[in-house]
């Protein structure tokens, strides 16, 4: 299935914001610090939208068809997993 480019760009932006938030606001550490958290957040955001799109379908109520909850959940989950792996 081919995904339109605008929702993917929004998912990338949401993942970057989640990575920035995890490092700057929550004051947590991840391997690679800020850039590592941003890259992992972007990957998590895209994977979260792909995997959880069916779970949170009722939350898609915008014209861009981006599931913001799935994007943020995927980004924070993957950043959290990587932060736990980096500290062991």
ABEGO torsion letter per residue (X at the ends): XBBBAAAAAAAAAAAAAAAAAAAAAAGBBBBGEAAAAAAAAAAAAAAAAAAAAAAAAAABABAAGBBAAAAAAAAAAAAAAAAAAAAX
